[in-house]
Amino acid sequence: MSATIPSVIIIGAGFGGLGMAMELRRNGFDEFTILERAAEPGGVWRENTYPGAACDVPSPLYSYSYAPKPDWPHRYSGAADILNYLRRLAADNGLLERIRFGADVTEAAFDESAGTWTVHTADGTEYTADVLISAVGQLSRPQLPAIPGREKFRGPSFHSAQWDHSVDLAGKRVAVIGTGASAIQFVPAIQPRVAHLTVFQRTAAWVVKRSDREYLPIHHALFRHVPGLRLAQRLWIWCFLEFFALGLADLPPLRRLVAALCRASLHHEVTDPALRAKLTPDYPVLCKRVLFSNDYYPALVQPNVDVVTTTITEIVPEGVRTADGVVHPADVIVYGTGFKGSEFLWPMRILGRDGLDLADAWTDGARAYLGMTVPRFPNLFLLYGPNTNLGIGSIVYMIECQARYIRQALTQLAGHPGHTLEVTPQAARDFDTHVQHRLRRTPWSSCSSWYRNAAGRITNNWPGTVTAYRLRTRTLHLTDYDLTPTP
């Protein structure tokens, strides 16, 4: 190991891990290893292969600013196209040889005497580095509902993020439990093939149409040879999303505009009053994630679809029983019930100074300075950590901001060999107080959602624009940290 360049372990090879690795390599920090539990890079875009899987952020913005792709097939690209983009980034930047595939991290512990992190994987391998960077994200662990009798169902059942492509849905009676961001995509994709689709909805979603379009060869040529056009398109999308993000905390009247767009879409596409009533949310707009779709409502009005809002009481061998005693027959059950978003690094065990377990430090809810670093966990940094998820905007640019900030931390460590960098408790408290105060002004504080933990604390979301986050993370201020020599 170089006398000045710190060694780095990155956990995860999705957008965060690859983006961090590219930022390090571009700036001369070439001593890094990426640990990835799967057999290839891609993160959520490798895992989510359900029919209709796509991103609800326009592709010109849902990509790295320094690695544009001029030939996206659609404005809103599918999972396969995004996965291919990540594969190409890994290959073109020489990252594949830096990834240890099949390395499922179980524990990482800080060694105070050496000032290093020791990382253990499920196969017994041990890795050591000066700096540990977690890039496992917020949406990597599927959440199955605690419904009695799930194991008794006699047909195939699976979570949308673990789609079983060996199950042929053609001509089958399919029960879909959950109506979140994944279900809104796969329900329209499978509806034409199934004999009957029963959609079990606990909470109606606010749904707005999206202005998708196919990019033709002429568009690809223009984006490739006229860089100003591609940048102008990215800037327009950026400004549009930033404008609406202001409605989260700073311009509440914008929420009424979003609500009006959603209501207009519902009233135009669902003419049956009973179904429309089921699909009308009973909570403020933006309190939960607003969903984007042009084909969800048209799918639900088809004659082979039923939307059931009665509470599910149990799963029985032949289907799903609701509180009214009705058994809804099903040949296949698909769970579109989201992810364990507030558990963050779980089930990894992260041990800091004095053996402090990060899970214990986060007993009341995850929190981190700028979403990236935690007191008593020196040289540990998080990508897409607590309070950095977006209600509106591209998480890819948030990751870019974080990667640049963490690279500044490594620059400090490179200039001070034998030292560790640890955020001060005061800086962390001040930041958390500020963020939680702003969060109380947002719609997220007025209802329950995956953004909040069991105690009601909003652990996931950033309460503002991406521009505001960029300004907060532009410069690493050493006054917020303790730079401590290793004993």
Beta strands, then each sheet from edge to edge (+ up, - down):
strand 1: 8-11
strand 2: 32-36
strand 3: 99-101
strand 4: 105-111
strand 5: 116-121
strand 6: 126-129
strand 7: 131-134
strand 8: 157-159
strand 9: 173-177
strand 10: 196-200
strand 11: 207-208
strand 12: 291-292
strand 13: 305-308
strand 14: 312-316
strand 15: 319-322
strand 16: 327-329
strand 17: 332-335
strand 18: 349-351
strand 19: 380-382
strand 20: 419-423
strand 21: 481-485
sheet 1: 3+ 2+ 1+ 7+ 19+
sheet 2: 6+ 5- 4+ 18+
sheet 3: 8+ 17+ 9+ 10+ 13+
sheet 4: 11+ 12+
sheet 5: 14+ 15- 16+
sheet 6: 20+ 21-
end
